[in-house]
Amino acid sequence: MKILVTGGLGFIGSHTVVELQNEGFEVVVIDNLSNSSEDVLKGIEAITGKKPLFEKLDLRDKAAVQDFFKKHADVNGVIHFAASKAVGESVGNPLLYYENNISALVYILQELEKKENANFIFSSSCTVYGQAKTMPINEGSEVQPAMSPYGNTKQIGEEIITDVAKVSGINAILLRYFNPIGAHPSAEIGELPLGIPQNLVPFITQTGIGLRKELLVYGNDYPTPDGTCIRDYIHVVDLAKAHVVALQRLLNKKNQDKVETFNLGTGVGSSVLEVINAFEKVSGKKLAYRIVDRREGDVTLAYADTTKANDVLGWKTQSTLEQAMESAWKWEQKIRS
């Protein structure tokens, strides 16, 4: 079966391509290389022994999307990662996020709507919950007003998919992830942000390797045990495997609703300082960091209730925070060597 993975050379996308190929799927990747590199194809091939088909394409180009689906009419499922993803950047440049994250989704769905049956996995986010009122967050938790344009694009994206599925042959699973970190244990692929990292862990590893002078910790006055924000950090390989399980659920017509939603996390919250401590433990390095003011758009606390994914998908995480940090550090050392 041929599966389209948009944003398939990005962090989560590339790890998902690996897991799909390991399960015997034929994969075609779309990526515009705005936050990734074509070199990732070599890493995927080194792990799996097979290079996926690759089309360099900007999904904001409607005609190009139409041409792609004419060329690849035999696509059996789509896993849609391609999107801008940084909370802070979205606050500063909201129109980029609305154009990139919404129009690309619409153009893909317009093509899938033409099919009698279509299977669609959407890369959503725990940001749709805003600052949830109770912890842990389950799929029935109230979706709060988004705290950033990025979070809003994920909320709007979910609404668009739900509306379209009602009137078409599209079946969809919305995967709301918490905070993906780490790298493939082979260190052939990992998180490689272009420019200054927007996410915590690559900033930690880049500081650890000496590329950054110090890590900035945004706020230590939150109402948490150590004053820093708490998140649910999930190893990217565990996350990638969940996409394969979700896709197989749709392909085997096991879904109970046209659109299903699952949280993907570990169920455990870790503070920024705890993540730093985990890095120091696995690397043997003391990390230079400085406390600065809070960052707009950040919620205080978010960790998942993973019961539904565990019970319905039969999926659960395997890796600890320290194992994820160790794999991220191994990857950082490899790419700087």
Rosetta blueprint (number, residue, H / E / L):
1 M L
2 K E
3 I E
4 L E
5 V E
6 T E
7 G L
8 G L
9 L L
10 G L
11 F H
12 I H
13 G H
14 S H
15 H H
16 T H
17 V H
18 V H
19 E H
20 L H
21 Q H
22 N H
23 E L
24 G L
25 F L
26 E E
27 V E
28 V E
29 V E
30 I E
31 D E
32 N L
33 L L
34 S L
35 N L
36 S L
37 S L
38 E L
39 D L
40 V H
41 L H
42 K H
43 G H
44 I H
45 E H
46 A H
47 I H
48 T H
49 G L
50 K L
51 K L
52 P L
53 L E
54 F E
55 E E
56 K E
57 L L
58 D L
59 L L
60 R L
61 D L
62 K H
63 A H
64 A H
65 V H
66 Q H
67 D H
68 F H
69 F H
70 K H
71 K H
72 H L
73 A L
74 D L
75 V E
76 N E
77 G E
78 V E
79 I E
80 H E
81 F L
82 A L
83 A L
84 S L
85 K L
86 A L
87 V H
88 G H
89 E H
90 S H
91 V H
92 G H
93 N L
94 P H
95 L H
96 L H
97 Y H
98 Y H
99 E H
100 N H
101 N H
102 I H
103 S H
104 A H
105 L H
106 V H
107 Y H
108 I H
109 L H
110 Q H
111 E H
112 L H
113 E L
114 K L
115 K L
116 E L
117 N L
118 A E
119 N E
120 F E
121 I E
122 F E
123 S E
124 S E
125 S E
126 C H
127 T H
128 V H
129 Y H
130 G L
131 Q L
132 A L
133 K L
134 T L
135 M L
136 P L
137 I E
138 N L
139 E L
140 G L
141 S L
142 E L
143 V L
144 Q L
145 P L
146 A L
147 M L
148 S L
149 P H
150 Y H
151 G H
152 N H
153 T H
154 K H
155 Q H
156 I H
157 G H
158 E H
159 E H
160 I H
161 I H
162 T H
163 D H
164 V H
165 A H
166 K H
167 V L
168 S L
169 G L
170 I E
171 N E
172 A E
173 I E
174 L E
175 L E
176 R E
177 Y E
178 F L
179 N E
180 P E
181 I E
182 G L
183 A L
184 H L
185 P L
186 S L
187 A L
188 E L
189 I L
190 G L
191 E L
192 L L
193 P L
194 L L
195 G L
196 I L
197 P L
198 Q L
199 N L
200 L H
201 V H
202 P H
203 F H
204 I H
205 T H
206 Q H
207 T H
208 G H
209 I H
210 G L
211 L L
212 R L
213 K L
214 E L
215 L E
216 L E
217 V E
218 Y E
219 G L
220 N L
221 D L
222 Y L
223 P L
224 T L
225 P L
226 D L
227 G L
228 T L
229 C L
230 I E
231 R E
232 D L
233 Y E
234 I E
235 H E
236 V H
237 V H
238 D H
239 L H
240 A H
241 K H
242 A H
243 H H
244 V H
245 V H
246 A H
247 L H
248 Q H
249 R H
250 L H
251 L H
252 N L
253 K L
254 K L
255 N L
256 Q L
257 D L
258 K L
259 V E
260 E E
261 T E
262 F E
263 N E
264 L E
265 G L
266 T L
267 G L
268 V L
269 G L
270 S E
271 S E
272 V H
273 L H
274 E H
275 V H
276 I H
277 N H
278 A H
279 F H
280 E H
281 K H
282 V H
283 S H
284 G L
285 K L
286 K L
287 L L
288 A L
289 Y E
290 R E
291 I E
292 V E
293 D L
294 R L
295 R L
296 E L
297 G L
298 D L
299 V L
300 T L
301 L E
302 A L
303 Y L
304 A E
305 D L
306 T L
307 T H
308 K H
309 A H
310 N H
311 D H
312 V H
313 L H
314 G L
315 W L
316 K L
317 T L
318 Q L
319 S L
320 T L
321 L H
322 E H
323 Q H
324 A H
325 M H
326 E H
327 S H
328 A H
329 W H
330 K H
331 W H
332 E H
333 Q H
334 K H
335 I H
336 R H
337 S L
